[in-house]
């Protein structure tokens, strides 16, 4: 990171920013030489400094096809955008918190799905939400096991 004064150095700060975000943009290797980026709902599974980002989807589709060929992925999420402008100074800047990183995608086994989906639901309903578990067998649940991560605050 070019501006070390803006880097989040504490993993707890990075995780706290992730918990405030609503969307995770997942970038996987496309089949046409370009990255394939998808905005997704997500959940977090955190054990110490080990982070897994949890996603769900239908069992087929473009992203599934791509990440089963190459499970390497990058991600980005951000929170708290606010633009600050000063006409008299001719100055404009943005304030935000962001997290980027990369890792490998792993499709979860059937016996891992419910716990992972509970963590995904907790991202959006910390007070709890009783979702219909009938859909679990029809749902693909996968995680990005984070290998590197950085956070920025401005």
C-alpha positions in Angstrom: 0.0 0.0 0.0 1.4 3.3 -1.0 0.0 5.3 1.9 1.0 3.4 5.1 -0.8 6.0 7.2 -4.1 4.8 5.7 -3.4 1.0 6.2 -5.4 -0.9 8.8 -2.7 -2.8 10.5 -4.8 -4.6 13.1 -6.7 -7.7 11.9 -9.5 -6.9 14.3 -10.0 -3.5 12.5 -10.2 -5.3 9.2 -12.7 -7.8 10.4 -14.8 -5.0 12.0 -14.9 -3.3 8.6 -15.9 -6.5 6.9 -18.8 -6.9 9.4 -20.1 -3.5 8.4 -20.1 -4.2 4.6 -23.2 -5.3 2.7 -21.6 -6.6 -0.5 -18.5 -8.6 -1.4 -17.2 -8.3 -4.9 -15.7 -11.6 -5.9 -13.3 -11.7 -8.9 -12.5 -15.0 -10.5 -10.5 -15.9 -13.6 -12.7 -15.7 -16.6 -12.6 -18.0 -19.6 -12.0 -15.1 -22.1 -8.8 -13.7 -20.6 -10.7 -11.1 -18.5 -11.6 -11.3 -14.8 -15.2 -12.1 -14.0 -16.5 -10.0 -11.1 -19.7 -10.6 -9.2 -21.3 -8.7 -6.3 -22.5 -11.2 -3.7 -24.1 -11.4 -0.3 -21.7 -13.0 2.2 -21.0 -14.2 5.7 -17.9 -14.5 7.8 -16.4 -17.4 9.6 -13.6 -16.1 11.7 -11.3 -18.2 14.0 -8.5 -16.0 15.3 -6.8 -14.5 12.3 -8.2 -17.2 9.9 -11.0 -15.8 7.8 -13.4 -17.6 5.5 -15.9 -15.6 3.5 -19.1 -17.6 2.9 -21.3 -17.4 -0.2 -24.3 -19.3 -1.6 -25.9 -19.7 -5.0 -27.6 -22.1 -7.3 -25.7 -25.2 -8.1 -24.9 -24.2 -11.6 -24.0 -21.0 -13.5 -21.1 -19.1 -15.0 -19.3 -18.4 -11.7 -19.5 -22.0 -10.6 -18.2 -23.2 -14.0 -15.3 -20.7 -13.7 -14.2 -21.4 -10.1 -14.4 -25.1 -10.5 -11.7 -24.7 -13.2 -9.6 -22.3 -11.2 -10.4 -21.8 -7.6 -8.1 -18.8 -7.1 -10.1 -15.6 -6.4 -9.7 -12.0 -5.2 -12.3 -10.0 -3.3 -13.2 -6.4 -2.4 -15.6 -4.9 0.0 -16.1 -1.3 1.2 -18.1 0.8 3.6 -19.0 4.3 4.7 -18.4 6.3 1.5 -18.6 10.1 2.0 -17.4 12.7 -0.4 -15.8 15.9 1.0 -15.6 18.9 -1.3 -14.3 22.4 -0.8 -15.0 24.8 -3.7 -12.8 27.5 -2.2 -9.8 25.2 -2.1 -10.7 23.4 -5.3 -10.4 20.1 -3.3 -12.5 16.9 -3.4 -11.7 13.7 -1.6 -13.6 10.6 -0.5 -13.7 9.0 2.9 -14.2 5.2 3.2 -13.1 1.9 4.6 -12.1 -0.9 2.3 -10.8 -4.5 2.4 -9.2 -6.4 -0.4 -7.5 -9.8 -0.5 -7.3 -13.2 -2.2 -7.6 -16.8 -1.5 -9.0 -20.1 -2.8 -12.6 -21.1 -3.1 -13.8 -24.4 -1.7 -17.3 -25.9 -2.1 -18.6 -26.9 1.3 -19.8 -30.4 2.1 -23.4 -31.0 2.9 -22.7 -31.4 6.6 -21.0 -27.9 6.6 -23.8 -26.0 4.8 -26.2 -25.2 7.6 -23.6 -23.7 9.9 -22.1 -21.7 7.1 -25.6 -20.4 6.0 -26.2 -19.4 9.6 -23.1 -17.3 9.5 -24.2 -15.7 6.2 -27.6 -14.9 7.6 -25.9 -13.4 10.7 -24.1 -10.8 8.5 -27.5 -9.3 7.7 -29.6 -10.3 10.6 -27.4 -10.3 13.8 -30.6 -10.6 15.9 -31.4 -13.9 14.1 -33.6 -14.9 11.2 -35.4 -18.2 10.7 -34.9 -19.0 7.0 -36.5 -22.0 5.2 -34.0 -24.9 5.6 -35.9 -26.9 2.9 -33.7 -25.1 0.3 -30.4 -26.2 1.8 -30.0 -29.4 -0.3 -30.7 -27.3 -3.5 -28.2 -24.6 -2.5 -24.4 -24.5 -3.3 -22.5 -23.1 -0.4 -18.9 -22.2 -0.8 -16.2 -20.3 1.0 -13.2 -18.2 0.1 -10.4 -19.2 2.4 -8.5 -15.9 2.7 -4.7 -16.2 2.2 -3.9 -12.5 2.1 -5.8 -9.4 3.2 -5.3 -5.7 3.6 -7.6 -2.9 4.8 -7.6 0.8 4.2 -9.3 3.7 5.9 -9.4 7.2 4.7 
